Amino acid sequence: MDAEETDTQIFLFSEDFEDVGGNLEALFPEDNSRWSGIQRVNPNNGENQVNLSTSQVYEGNYALSIFSSGTDEILSKIDLEKNGLSISEGQTLTIQAHFFIEGEANIENLLLIDVECCSCWDPSVPNNQCPGVRLMLSGENNSLSIERGKIGLETIAQNQVVFPRNEWVEVRWTMKMSPDNDGSNQLFINGNLTSSQSGANMPNEIIFKDLFAEENIEFELQTPVEYERLQIGATANPTEEDIQLYIDNFVIEVTSN
């Protein structure tokens, strides 16, 4: 990813899954320099799996393999987590990865990436929802979309570009971070822009206060708001079908200008 000449790189993290010899546990060093952990929520009738695989790779010898069992009474989730980020208003966040979604299973509303701020939740209100934005496949074409329900806004969606199956797909998600309408949101597939729309991509103090006031709850968003956690995989599989996907060459870049 090439930043504009006027941009200053604040943070860069990349992962190609190549230097650990297939040992998944080596992705989680104690110094948190790589990944922080695994989110695994198994449905009643299935077991989600994550490992390093040689059967399907974009380049090199290994890729991350994600197997998500279909949801039943429990929403199925399986992904890698990276904590300790500090992504704030005015910065530009770019996330890039190669995805391979195998087979023909229903993938409508499958969530691939979550960017969240658990620390911005009002500690006096129970059930921290970790507000944030999520990369989702939506609509009849399973098109890349930005799901914003956890910040009280509608999904930024397009339904013209079909997400390819059974092949490696380069996905890039770029956001100029803002809790207001001056934020920017772009999605690319294989280098081609598929969606570009202005709008908020961070929690807004007034929106949250008003939403909770409808339930007679006083809510105070904790500021300054910073996204500190990212998850990638099948962060939620709301379908009843099993889904197999692979991920390779993952990059997070944060810049400021």
C-alpha positions as CSV (number, residue, x, y, z in Angstrom):
1,M,0.0,0.0,0.0
2,D,1.4,3.3,-1.0
3,A,0.6,6.3,1.1
4,E,0.4,9.8,-0.5
5,E,3.5,11.8,-0.2
6,T,1.9,14.2,2.3
7,D,0.9,11.3,4.6
8,T,2.9,10.4,7.7
9,Q,2.8,6.7,8.6
10,I,1.9,6.2,12.3
11,F,1.4,2.5,12.4
12,L,2.1,-0.5,10.2
13,F,1.4,-4.2,10.9
14,S,1.7,-7.0,8.3
15,E,1.2,-10.7,8.6
16,D,1.9,-13.3,5.9
17,F,1.8,-16.4,8.2
18,E,5.1,-17.6,6.8
19,D,7.7,-17.6,9.5
20,V,6.1,-19.9,12.2
21,G,6.4,-23.2,10.4
22,G,2.7,-23.8,10.6
23,N,2.6,-23.4,14.4
24,L,-0.5,-21.4,15.1
25,E,0.4,-20.7,18.8
26,A,3.5,-18.8,17.6
27,L,1.2,-16.0,16.2
28,F,0.5,-15.0,19.8
29,P,3.7,-13.9,21.5
30,E,3.6,-12.6,25.0
31,D,4.8,-9.1,23.9
32,N,1.6,-8.7,21.7
33,S,3.8,-7.9,18.7
34,R,1.6,-10.1,16.5
35,W,-1.9,-11.3,17.3
36,S,-3.6,-11.0,20.7
37,G,-5.9,-14.0,20.6
38,I,-8.7,-16.0,19.0
39,Q,-12.4,-15.3,19.3
40,R,-14.2,-18.6,19.1
41,V,-18.0,-18.9,19.7
42,N,-19.2,-22.3,18.7
43,P,-22.8,-23.0,17.8
44,N,-24.5,-25.8,19.7
45,N,-24.1,-28.2,16.8
46,G,-20.7,-27.4,15.4
47,E,-17.1,-26.6,16.2
48,N,-15.3,-23.7,14.6
49,Q,-11.7,-24.1,13.6
50,V,-8.7,-21.9,12.9
51,N,-5.3,-23.1,11.7
52,L,-2.4,-22.5,9.3
53,S,-3.0,-24.3,6.1
54,T,-0.9,-25.3,3.1
55,S,-3.8,-26.5,1.1
56,Q,-4.8,-23.0,-0.2
57,V,-2.3,-20.1,-0.2
58,Y,-2.0,-16.9,-2.1
59,E,1.8,-16.9,-2.0
60,G,4.4,-18.6,0.1
61,N,3.6,-21.8,2.0
62,Y,0.9,-20.9,4.5
63,A,-2.4,-19.1,4.8
64,L,-4.9,-18.7,7.6
65,S,-7.7,-21.2,7.4
66,I,-11.0,-20.4,9.0
67,F,-13.8,-22.9,9.2
68,S,-17.1,-21.5,10.6
69,S,-19.9,-23.8,11.5
70,G,-23.4,-22.6,10.7
71,T,-25.3,-20.6,13.3
72,D,-28.2,-22.3,15.3
73,E,-29.4,-20.8,18.6
74,I,-25.9,-19.4,19.1
75,L,-24.3,-17.0,16.6
76,S,-21.2,-18.6,15.2
77,K,-17.9,-16.6,15.4
78,I,-14.2,-17.5,14.7
79,D,-11.5,-15.0,14.1
80,L,-8.1,-13.6,15.1
81,E,-7.9,-10.6,17.3
82,K,-5.4,-7.8,17.4
83,N,-5.6,-5.5,20.5
84,G,-3.6,-2.5,21.5
85,L,-4.4,-0.3,18.5
86,S,-4.9,3.4,18.7
87,I,-6.9,4.7,15.7
88,S,-8.4,8.1,16.2
89,E,-10.4,10.8,14.5
90,G,-8.6,12.5,11.6
91,Q,-6.3,9.5,10.8
92,T,-6.6,7.3,7.8
93,L,-7.0,3.6,8.3
94,T,-6.2,1.1,5.5
95,I,-6.8,-2.6,5.9
96,Q,-5.8,-5.0,3.1
97,A,-5.9,-8.8,2.8
98,H,-6.4,-11.6,0.3
99,F,-9.5,-13.7,0.9
100,F,-10.4,-17.1,-0.7
101,I,-14.0,-18.2,0.1
102,E,-14.4,-21.8,-0.8
103,G,-17.5,-23.5,-2.2
104,E,-21.0,-22.2,-2.8
105,A,-22.4,-21.9,0.8
106,N,-24.7,-19.0,1.6
107,I,-22.4,-16.1,2.7
108,E,-25.0,-13.4,2.9
109,N,-24.3,-11.0,5.8
110,L,-21.0,-12.8,6.6
111,L,-18.8,-10.5,8.6
112,L,-15.1,-10.6,7.7
113,I,-13.4,-7.7,9.7
114,D,-14.5,-5.8,12.8
115,V,-12.9,-2.6,14.0
116,E,-14.0,-1.7,17.5
117,C,-13.6,0.5,20.6
118,C,-14.6,-1.4,23.7
119,S,-13.0,1.4,25.8
120,C,-15.5,4.0,24.6
121,W,-18.5,2.2,26.1
122,D,-20.1,3.9,29.1
123,P,-19.0,1.7,32.1
124,S,-22.2,2.4,34.0
125,V,-24.2,0.7,31.2
126,P,-24.0,-3.2,31.2
127,N,-23.3,-5.4,28.2
128,N,-20.5,-3.6,26.5
129,Q,-21.2,-3.8,22.8
130,C,-17.8,-2.7,21.6
131,P,-19.0,-0.1,19.1
132,G,-17.4,-0.1,15.7
133,V,-17.7,-0.7,12.0
134,R,-17.6,-4.1,10.2
135,L,-16.8,-5.4,6.7
136,M,-19.7,-7.4,5.5
137,L,-20.9,-9.4,2.4
138,S,-24.5,-8.2,1.8
139,G,-27.3,-8.5,-0.7
140,E,-28.0,-11.0,-3.4
141,N,-24.6,-10.5,-4.9
142,N,-22.7,-10.8,-1.6
143,S,-21.2,-7.4,-2.3
144,L,-18.6,-5.8,0.0
145,S,-20.3,-3.4,2.4
146,I,-19.5,-1.4,5.6
147,E,-21.9,-2.4,8.4
148,R,-22.4,0.5,10.8
149,G,-25.2,-0.7,13.0
150,K,-23.0,-0.8,16.1
151,I,-22.5,3.0,15.8
152,G,-26.2,3.6,15.2
153,L,-26.1,4.2,11.4
154,E,-27.2,2.4,8.3
155,T,-24.9,0.1,6.2
156,I,-22.9,1.6,3.4
157,A,-23.8,-0.9,0.7
158,Q,-23.6,-1.5,-3.0
159,N,-25.0,-4.4,-4.9
160,Q,-23.4,-4.1,-8.3
161,V,-20.1,-5.9,-7.8
162,V,-20.3,-9.6,-7.0
163,F,-17.7,-10.9,-4.5
164,P,-15.8,-13.7,-6.4
165,R,-15.8,-17.2,-5.0
166,N,-13.3,-20.0,-5.2
167,E,-10.4,-17.7,-6.1
168,W,-8.1,-15.3,-4.3
169,V,-9.5,-11.8,-4.0
170,E,-7.5,-8.8,-2.8
171,V,-9.7,-6.6,-0.6
172,R,-8.7,-3.1,0.5
173,W,-10.8,-1.0,3.0
174,T,-9.7,2.6,3.5
175,M,-11.4,5.1,5.9
176,K,-10.7,8.7,6.9
177,M,-11.8,8.4,10.5
178,S,-14.6,10.6,11.8
179,P,-17.7,10.5,14.0
180,D,-19.4,12.9,11.6
181,N,-20.4,13.1,7.9
182,D,-16.9,14.3,6.8
183,G,-15.5,10.8,7.2
184,S,-14.7,8.9,4.0
185,N,-15.2,5.2,3.2
186,Q,-13.7,3.3,0.3
187,L,-13.7,-0.4,-0.7
188,F,-11.6,-2.0,-3.4
189,I,-11.6,-5.5,-5.0
190,N,-8.5,-6.5,-6.9
191,G,-7.4,-2.8,-7.0
192,N,-10.8,-1.6,-8.5
193,L,-12.9,0.8,-6.5
194,T,-16.3,-0.7,-5.8
195,S,-17.7,1.8,-3.2
196,S,-16.8,5.3,-2.1
197,Q,-19.0,7.3,0.2
198,S,-18.7,10.0,2.8
199,G,-20.1,9.5,6.3
200,A,-19.3,8.7,9.9
201,N,-17.2,5.6,10.7
202,M,-16.7,6.2,14.5
203,P,-19.1,6.5,17.4
204,N,-20.8,9.9,17.7
205,E,-21.5,11.1,21.2
206,I,-24.9,12.7,20.3
207,I,-26.1,9.7,18.4
208,F,-25.3,7.4,21.2
209,K,-26.9,9.7,23.8
210,D,-30.1,9.9,21.8
211,L,-30.3,6.2,21.0
212,F,-30.1,5.2,24.7
213,A,-32.4,8.0,25.7
214,E,-35.1,6.2,23.7
215,E,-34.8,3.4,26.3
216,N,-34.6,5.8,29.2
217,I,-30.9,5.1,29.7
218,E,-28.3,7.8,30.3
219,F,-25.3,7.0,28.1
220,E,-22.0,8.9,28.0
221,L,-19.6,7.9,25.3
222,Q,-16.1,7.7,26.7
223,T,-13.7,10.2,25.0
224,P,-11.4,10.5,23.3
225,V,-12.7,7.7,21.1
226,E,-10.1,5.4,19.7
227,Y,-10.5,2.1,18.0
228,E,-8.2,-0.3,19.8
229,R,-9.3,-3.8,18.5
230,L,-9.5,-5.5,15.1
231,Q,-10.8,-8.9,14.3
232,I,-10.5,-10.8,11.0
233,G,-12.0,-14.1,10.0
234,A,-15.6,-15.1,10.2
235,T,-16.3,-12.5,12.9
236,A,-20.0,-13.5,12.6
237,N,-21.6,-16.1,10.4
238,P,-25.3,-15.6,10.7
239,T,-26.1,-18.3,8.1
240,E,-27.1,-21.8,8.9
241,E,-24.4,-23.1,6.6
242,D,-20.7,-24.1,7.2
243,I,-18.2,-21.7,5.6
244,Q,-14.6,-22.3,4.7
245,L,-12.4,-19.4,3.9
246,Y,-8.7,-18.6,3.8
247,I,-6.8,-15.3,4.5
248,D,-3.3,-14.3,3.4
249,N,-1.1,-11.2,3.3
250,F,-2.9,-9.1,5.9
251,V,-1.8,-5.4,6.4
252,I,-3.0,-2.6,8.7
253,E,-1.7,0.9,8.0
254,V,-2.6,4.1,9.9
255,T,-1.5,7.4,8.5
256,S,-2.0,11.1,9.3
257,N,-1.7,14.2,7.1
